[in-house]
């Protein structure tokens, strides 16, 4: 089994850059990056001085009690969607992250969430994705719980 790190869809990023409302119905905020902010589309960092968007994002298809919404950053100018899907994304620069599994009903699978050292994320995600009832995994900030990226199962 192999993991696939998945960025937000390009259609979402393009719409938000064009002024589409965020998950709360607000226009994305246009700011200048102080540096090191993680773009959820290219899964790389937004460097100092680059224009960026800050907005509320909900990485779930529908509203339901487990559909967490939170702030994310995007390059304000077009960037290429993350393609090296089996490699740990370069934006994951913190020492650790929350990694947890979700079922096909888009709800948290209890007992799966763990603060995980960054280097161990692929192994823990593979362990979770091998379990029955876990469809995908989220990587979230261990400090702020912000959505970073998704990890999906792909077959060899």
N, C-alpha and C positions, 0 to 999 in steps of 0.2 A: 504494500500500500504506500502511496505517496501523498503528501499534503500539497494543497494549492493555496497560496496566500492570495486573497481576492480583494482588490480595491473596489471602491464604490463604482457603479456603472458610469461609463463615459457620458451616457445620455443625461444622467443626474448632474454631473459636473458641468456639462455644456449648458444645461438649462439654468443652473444657478449662476453661472458666469454671465448669462444673458439677462439676468435680473429676475428669474423665477423666484417665487416666495419659498422660504425655508419651511421646515416642519411646523413652525408656529405662525406661518402666514406673513412673516416679515421679510423684507428685502435683505439679502446678505450684506454685512458690513464690509466696507472696503478699507483696508488698513495697510500700513507698511510693516513688513515683518521685522521683528527685533532679532531674528535669526533663530534657527533650530526648530521652527514650528513644523509639525508633521503634516504634509499634504496627503489627504486620504484618497487621492486619485493616482498619483504617480508613486506613492508610498516612499517618497524621498523627503528631505527636509527643505523648507522654504528658507533661503538664505537671507542674511541681513540686507535690508533695503528693498527686497523684492515686494511687489504688490501682492496682497493676499486677501482672501475672503474669510470672514468668520460668520458662521451660521449654525442654526439648530438643524440637526440631522437625525432621522429615525431610520436605522438600517433594518426595518421590518416592513412587510408588505401591507399590514393593516394595523389599526389601533386595537390594542388589547392590553390587559394589565401588565404584561411583561415586555411591551414594546417601548423600551427605553429610548428617550430622546436626549440629545446632549450637543454641546458645541463641538464643531470640527473646523479645521482650517483647510483651505484649498488655494493653490496658486490662482491668482486672479487672471493670469494669462494662460492660454491652453498649454497643457502638459500631456505627455504621453502616458496612457494608463499602464500601470505596472504589469510587465509581461513575464519577468523571471519568476514565475509563480511558485516554483519549488524551493526558492532561495529566501532566507530571512530578509525581509525588506529593510533597506538602509535607514528608514526613518525610526526604526526601533532602537533608539539609542539609550534608553533608560536601563538601569540594572535589572529591572523586573517589571512584569505586567500581570494583570489578572487574565487568566485563560479559563474559559468555561464553555460547556456544551449546551446546545439547544436541540430540541426535538423537531420533528417535521411540523409540529403545531406552532413553531416559533416561540416556544416558552423555554425558560431555563430548566435544564435537567438538574435537579437538586443534588448536591454532593459533588458536582464537577468543578466548581469554581475554586481556583487556587492561585495565589500569588506565585508566579513562576519566574525563575531566572531567565533572562532573555535567551541565552544560549540553549536552554532546555525547552523552549516553546515548541519547536518541531516535534520533539520526542513526546511531550505531554499531549500535544494535539493528536498525534498519531495514536497514542494510547486511548484517548477519548473517542476518536472516530472509529476505533475498532469495537467499541461497545454497542450493543443493541440499543436503539432508542435515541442515539445521538446522530443528528443529521449534519450539523456544522458547528463550528467553534468560533467564538469571538475572542479577539485580543483587545483588551481595554487597559487604560492607564491604571496602574496600581495606586496612584495618588489621587486621581480625580474621577476615575471610572469612565472616562471618555472613550468612545469607540475608536479603535485604531484601524483594524481590518478584520476580515473574516477568513477562516480557514475551512476549506472544503476537502472532502475525500475524493481522490481520483484513483482509479485502478491502474496497476502496472501494465 
